[in-house]
Amino acid sequence: MTAAHEGRQGLEVELDGLTRVYGSLRALDDFSLRVQPGELVALLGPSGCGKTTALRILAGLDQQTSGSVRVGGRDLSGVPANKRDMGMVFQAYSLFPHLTVLDNVAFGLKLRGRSRSARTERAREMLELVGLHEHGDRYAAQLSGGQQQRVALARALAIEPAVLLLDEPLSALDAKVRVQLRDEIRRVQLEVGTTTLFVTHDQEEALAVADRVGVMNAGRMEQLAAPIELYNSPATPFVASFVGLSNRLPAEVADGEASVLGQRVPVLDGSVTGAGLALVRPESISLEPSAEGHGTVVAIGFLGPVSRVQFTVPGQPEGAEPLLAQLASPDATALRPGDRVDVRVDPAPVLVVAG
C-alpha cells in the first residue's frame, strides 16, 4: 500500500485469470488484476477491449467463463450481484424520477432495512460530501446532468460499499462539467477511501484520477502502472500509441541507445535492435528556426498555453503524416509555415518498434 492510502479503509480486489467467451468472441483472455485497499484503478482501452466486461463480472452482472473473483480474500463465485456489496455509477444516471434527491440517495439504505432517521442522516452526509446538501428536496428533472451524476455517486457511496465501480460515468457530460466532476470524484474517493475500479475510454480522464492505470487490448492487460510511468515508459507498442501522441521516427538501435535524427537517446526495455521506428512524444521535440535546418514547418495549431507544430523531415515516406512537436505557445509564435527548423529530440528514453 502506498503512503497515500495509509490509514484508509478499503478491501483488496483480485481478478485472477478471468476468461469470458461469447460464442466465438473472447471478450476477456486470461485477464488478471489486483487492486490494493483504498486504491483507484482505471481500466483504459478502446471499445470492445473487455474493460466493461471485467467490471460487470466483478459486480456480478456477468459470469466469467473461467477464473476467480475475490474481494477482501472472499471468493465471490456464485454470489449474486445484490449480495456483493458493490456501489455502482453508470454513464446513465439511473435516478428514480418520482423520488426526491434525498430519497434517491437513501434508497439503498431503505432496501437494507435502515430506519428512516438513520438513512436520512446518512443521505444528508453524502449530499454534503458531493456539494448538493441544498438540493435534497428537488427531483432529478430539476437538476443538471452533472448534478444528477453527483447524486448517483452519493447514492452509490451511501451504502458504504466494499468496492465502488464507475462505468464511463462522465461520458454523457459536456467537456467543462466532465473535468469538474472528474476532479470531484477523485476528491470524494480519497476522502472516503473506498477501493474503486473506474472504466473509461478517455485517457486524460484515466491519467488524471487514477493511482494506477491498466491499458487493455483484445481482452488482455497490456500494462498496469502509475500514470506517469505508463506515459513515460510504455511497455508495448500498443500502449505507446494508445496513450498520448507519438511520432514514429526512423531509428537505429545499438548498445542500449537509438540514433534518432542524428541524436543518441536511450531506449526502453522491449525495444527492437537494429533498424526500427522510435516512438517520440511531441513534447520531447524542440524546434529552432534555422536557415540550414533539416525540418520544414507545415502548420501550427494554437491550444492555449501550448501549440502543436506539424513539420516534416527528409526521408519521410511519401504521403506520410507530418510529425508533431508540442511547444510553449510563446516559442511557437516565432514560426511560420514553410520555415526551416533545427529538430532536437530530448534525451528521454524511447520505445523503438519494428518498422
Solvent accessible surface area in square Angstrom, and as a share of the most:
residue,aa,sasa,rsa
1,M,124,0.55
2,T,73,0.42
3,A,83,0.64
4,A,69,0.53
5,H,2,0.01
6,E,119,0.53
7,G,80,0.77
8,R,46,0.17
9,Q,148,0.66
10,G,26,0.25
11,L,80,0.40
12,E,51,0.23
13,V,2,0.01
14,E,32,0.14
15,L,3,0.02
16,D,80,0.41
17,G,19,0.19
18,L,0,0.00
19,T,12,0.07
20,R,48,0.17
21,V,46,0.26
22,Y,88,0.34
23,G,73,0.70
24,S,126,0.81
25,L,109,0.54
26,R,129,0.47
27,A,12,0.09
28,L,0,0.00
29,D,31,0.16
30,D,86,0.44
31,F,1,0.00
32,S,55,0.36
33,L,7,0.03
34,R,139,0.51
35,V,1,0.01
36,Q,49,0.22
37,P,36,0.23
38,G,0,0.00
39,E,3,0.01
40,L,0,0.00
41,V,0,0.00
42,A,0,0.00
43,L,0,0.00
44,L,0,0.00
45,G,0,0.00
46,P,48,0.30
47,S,108,0.70
48,G,77,0.74
49,C,3,0.02
50,G,7,0.07
51,K,13,0.05
52,T,47,0.27
53,T,20,0.12
54,A,0,0.00
55,L,0,0.00
56,R,91,0.33
57,I,0,0.00
58,L,0,0.00
59,A,2,0.02
60,G,22,0.21
61,L,73,0.36
62,D,25,0.13
63,Q,96,0.43
64,Q,18,0.08
65,T,78,0.46
66,S,56,0.36
67,G,37,0.36
68,S,21,0.13
69,V,1,0.01
70,R,86,0.31
71,V,12,0.07
72,G,43,0.42
73,G,55,0.53
74,R,132,0.48
75,D,69,0.36
76,L,4,0.02
77,S,58,0.38
78,G,70,0.67
79,V,25,0.15
80,P,75,0.47
81,A,38,0.30
82,N,120,0.61
83,K,129,0.55
84,R,12,0.04
85,D,61,0.31
86,M,22,0.10
87,G,1,0.01
88,M,40,0.18
89,V,3,0.02
90,F,73,0.30
91,Q,86,0.38
92,A,68,0.53
93,Y,47,0.18
94,S,68,0.44
95,L,21,0.11
96,F,67,0.28
97,P,101,0.64
98,H,130,0.58
99,L,38,0.19
100,T,29,0.17
101,V,1,0.01
102,L,25,0.13
103,D,43,0.22
104,N,1,0.01
105,V,0,0.00
106,A,6,0.05
107,F,64,0.27
108,G,9,0.09
109,L,1,0.00
110,K,121,0.51
111,L,127,0.63
112,R,119,0.43
113,G,66,0.64
114,R,93,0.34
115,S,65,0.42
116,R,151,0.55
117,S,85,0.55
118,A,32,0.25
119,R,34,0.13
120,T,24,0.14
121,E,109,0.49
122,R,38,0.14
123,A,0,0.00
124,R,150,0.55
125,E,84,0.38
126,M,13,0.06
127,L,2,0.01
128,E,103,0.46
129,L,22,0.11
130,V,1,0.00
131,G,50,0.48
132,L,6,0.03
133,H,100,0.45
134,E,139,0.62
135,H,30,0.13
136,G,10,0.10
137,D,123,0.64
138,R,104,0.38
139,Y,94,0.36
140,A,9,0.07
141,A,100,0.78
142,Q,113,0.50
143,L,14,0.07
144,S,64,0.41
145,G,23,0.22
146,G,5,0.05
147,Q,46,0.20
148,Q,33,0.15
149,Q,2,0.01
150,R,47,0.17
151,V,0,0.00
152,A,3,0.02
153,L,4,0.02
154,A,0,0.00
155,R,43,0.16
156,A,7,0.05
157,L,2,0.01
158,A,0,0.00
159,I,28,0.14
160,E,108,0.48
161,P,11,0.07
162,A,16,0.13
163,V,1,0.00
164,L,2,0.01
165,L,0,0.00
166,L,0,0.00
167,D,19,0.10
168,E,27,0.12
169,P,0,0.00
170,L,0,0.00
171,S,41,0.27
172,A,59,0.46
173,L,14,0.07
174,D,93,0.48
175,A,63,0.49
176,K,146,0.62
177,V,41,0.24
178,R,66,0.24
179,V,61,0.35
180,Q,91,0.41
181,L,1,0.00
182,R,31,0.11
183,D,75,0.39
184,E,31,0.14
185,I,3,0.01
186,R,41,0.15
187,R,100,0.37
188,V,1,0.01
189,Q,2,0.01
190,L,70,0.35
191,E,112,0.50
192,V,53,0.31
193,G,1,0.01
194,T,10,0.06
195,T,0,0.00
196,T,1,0.00
197,L,2,0.01
198,F,0,0.00
199,V,0,0.00
200,T,0,0.00
201,H,97,0.43
202,D,41,0.21
203,Q,58,0.26
204,E,107,0.48
205,E,8,0.03
206,A,0,0.00
207,L,44,0.22
208,A,53,0.41
209,V,2,0.01
210,A,9,0.07
211,D,31,0.16
212,R,54,0.20
213,V,0,0.00
214,G,0,0.00
215,V,0,0.00
216,M,0,0.00
217,N,43,0.22
218,A,72,0.56
219,G,1,0.01
220,R,120,0.44
221,M,47,0.21
222,E,47,0.21
223,Q,21,0.09
224,L,53,0.26
225,A,7,0.05
226,A,38,0.30
227,P,26,0.17
228,I,126,0.64
229,E,90,0.41
230,L,0,0.00
231,Y,56,0.21
232,N,80,0.41
233,S,42,0.27
234,P,11,0.07
235,A,52,0.41
236,T,34,0.20
237,P,66,0.42
238,F,51,0.21
239,V,0,0.00
240,A,1,0.01
241,S,58,0.37
242,F,47,0.19
243,V,0,0.00
244,G,15,0.14
245,L,79,0.39
246,S,36,0.23
247,N,10,0.05
248,R,115,0.42
249,L,1,0.00
250,P,77,0.48
251,A,10,0.07
252,E,90,0.40
253,V,10,0.06
254,A,51,0.39
255,D,149,0.77
256,G,46,0.45
257,E,69,0.31
258,A,0,0.00
259,S,36,0.23
260,V,0,0.00
261,L,45,0.22
262,G,74,0.71
263,Q,33,0.15
264,R,119,0.43
265,V,1,0.00
266,P,48,0.30
267,V,32,0.19
268,L,27,0.14
269,D,136,0.70
270,G,69,0.67
271,S,25,0.16
272,V,46,0.26
273,T,116,0.68
274,G,25,0.24
275,A,78,0.61
276,G,8,0.07
277,L,44,0.22
278,A,0,0.00
279,L,11,0.06
280,V,0,0.00
281,R,24,0.09
282,P,3,0.02
283,E,71,0.32
284,S,18,0.11
285,I,3,0.01
286,S,42,0.27
287,L,11,0.05
288,E,102,0.46
289,P,76,0.48
290,S,31,0.20
291,A,90,0.70
292,E,157,0.70
293,G,0,0.00
294,H,69,0.31
295,G,0,0.00
296,T,47,0.28
297,V,2,0.01
298,V,65,0.37
299,A,34,0.26
300,I,61,0.31
301,G,33,0.32
302,F,150,0.63
303,L,93,0.46
304,G,28,0.27
305,P,113,0.71
306,V,48,0.28
307,S,3,0.02
308,R,83,0.30
309,V,0,0.00
310,Q,68,0.30
311,F,0,0.00
312,T,47,0.27
313,V,14,0.08
314,P,100,0.63
315,G,74,0.71
316,Q,41,0.18
317,P,99,0.63
318,E,184,0.82
319,G,82,0.79
320,A,44,0.34
321,E,144,0.65
322,P,42,0.27
323,L,11,0.05
324,L,43,0.21
325,A,0,0.00
326,Q,45,0.20
327,L,18,0.09
328,A,50,0.39
329,S,10,0.06
330,P,104,0.65
331,D,90,0.47
332,A,3,0.02
333,T,91,0.53
334,A,69,0.53
335,L,1,0.01
336,R,148,0.54
337,P,87,0.55
338,G,51,0.49
339,D,46,0.24
340,R,113,0.41
341,V,0,0.00
342,D,41,0.21
343,V,1,0.01
344,R,131,0.48
345,V,11,0.06
346,D,59,0.30
347,P,106,0.67
348,A,42,0.33
349,P,66,0.42
350,V,10,0.06
351,L,3,0.02
352,V,1,0.00
353,V,12,0.07
354,A,71,0.55
355,G,90,0.86
